[in-house]
Amino acid sequence: MLTALAACTAAGTTTTATSSTPTEAQVLAIGKELAQCLRENGFPNLADPVMVDGRPEIPELDNPPSEAVQEQARAACQPIADRLETAVGGSGQGGQRPPLSPGDAAKARGYAKCMREHGLAGFPDPDSTGVFHLAGTSVQELFQQKDPVSPLINDAMRACQQFAQYPGWGIQN
């Protein structure tokens, strides 16, 4: 769901807070503002985020809207998503993500391997924070297709979803 919003809104993913960030209540308030924006822009059944292990998490939708609606929501809500990413210390506007734990790093590498096994041979390994940088890879153009999204990407992401359950998960084009 909303891949371009990556760590803020993608499929139940979370972001990681650092010591110089706002309070948990302030981060949650920004998360709720993002959820409200998404609801107003095509995601009417999206739940408010909840804090899980000190991180905001927006639950995955069973039936996400069309890619066109997702693109509209992405455009409308990106400034709020950027504020949330910055508030939790992510890679948004200048924040720093902490390195993944060894267990989460293994999940991230498993995701990359799974994506390659499902037809995306050029899918990169993650960096130390769990972000997959696609710029300059053979799969970058596939991920930039918006309407429609490549079926190959959708199929691979569905097949590999079990590996994408760690703090800070995200794809950057």
N, C-alpha and C positions, 0 to 999 in steps of 0.2 A: 504494500500500500504506500503510495507516494514515495517512491524510491528517492526522488530528488531531495526530499526532506530528510533523507537518510536517518541519522541517529536520533532525530527528534520524533519522527512519526512512523517510521517504517516497521510494520508488522510486529508490534509489541516490543520493539527494541527500547533500550534505555541509553542514557548518557551518564557520565560520571562527574561528580562534583569535586572541586578542589578547595583548599582551605581559604582561598581569597574570594570565594563566591558568596552570593547572597545566602540568607538563611533558607532552610528547607521549605518553610512556609512561603517565602518569596518566590522560590523556584517553582513550587507547585502552583502558585497564582499565575505565573507566566504560562505554565503548562495548561491550565484551565482556560486561559485566554486563547491559546492556540487551538485547543479543542473546540471552543465556541466558534472561532473563525472557520475552522474546517466544517463544523455543522452548518454554518450559514452559507457555505460554498460547496454544498453537494454531499456532505457526509452526515445526514440528519440523525443517524443512530449511533454516532460515535460517542463513546463514554468519556467522561472526564478522566484525566490521568490519575494514577495513584502513585504514591511513593513506595518503592520496593527496594529494600536495602539502601535507603538514602538516595535513591535515584527516581526521577519521574518516568513512568511507563504509560504509554497510550496503548490500550489493548487493540489487537488485530480485529478487523471486521470480517464476518463470515462471507458477506457479499459486497465487496468494495464496488464503488461506482465505476462508470466507464472511464477510459483513459482521458477522454476530453474533459470530463468533470474533474478528474484528478489534476489535470493541468491547470484548470481554472482555479482550483483550491490552492494549488502550489503557488501560483502567481499572487493570489490574494493574501496568502498567509505566510509567505517566505520571510517578511520582516519580523514577524513574531517568532517564527522558528529560529531565525538567526539570534534573536534576543535570548531565547531559551538556551540555545547552544552555548552562547557566550556566558550566560548565568551559571551553567553547570560546568563550565570550563572545557567545553568541547572544542572542535576545530572550526567553529563558526568565525566570529570576528575577533580573532586574536587569542582565544583560549587555548589551553594546552591539555591534551588528554594524557592520563597516566598510562604507563605500559600495562598490558594485560597480564593477568596472573598466568602461571604456566598452564593451568587447566583451560582457561579461556583462550590462550594462544593456540593450544592444541585444537580447540573447536574451530577457531578462525582458519587454521591451516586445513582442517577437515572440510570446511566450507569451500575453500579454494579448490581443493582436490576434487570434491564432489562436482563443482561447477565445470571443471575440466573434463571429468568423466561423463558429463551430460551435454557434451557438444561445444563447450566454450574453451577450446584448447589454449587460447591465449590469456585466460583469466589469471590475474597475478596473485601471488601470495600476499597476505596482509602485511602492513607495517607493524611495528611493535605495539601500537595502540589499537590494532584491530581494524583499521581502515584499509580498504582495497582501492588503490589509486589506479584508475584505468587510463589516464592520459598516456598516449604513446603506445598503448597495447593494441593488439589485433582485434580486441572486442570493444574498444571504445565507441566506434560508430554504431554498433548494435545497441549499446546502452543509451545512445543519444536519440534513437528513434522513439518518438513519443506517441504518435497516433497513426497506426496502431503500434504498440510495443511488440517487439519481435516475439513470436511464439516460442522460439528457442530459449530466449531469456526467461519468459514466464514459466516454461516447463522446467528449466534447470533450477530456478529459484524455488519452485514448489518442491522439487525432489530433494533439494538441499536445505530446506527450511530448518530441519532439526539441528543443524550446525550453527545457525545464526542466532542462537539464544545466549548472548553474552553482552555485558555492559559495553557501550560504545560502538556497537556494530554499525558499519556504514560503508557506502560506496561513494567515491568521489570521481567524477568524470573530468 
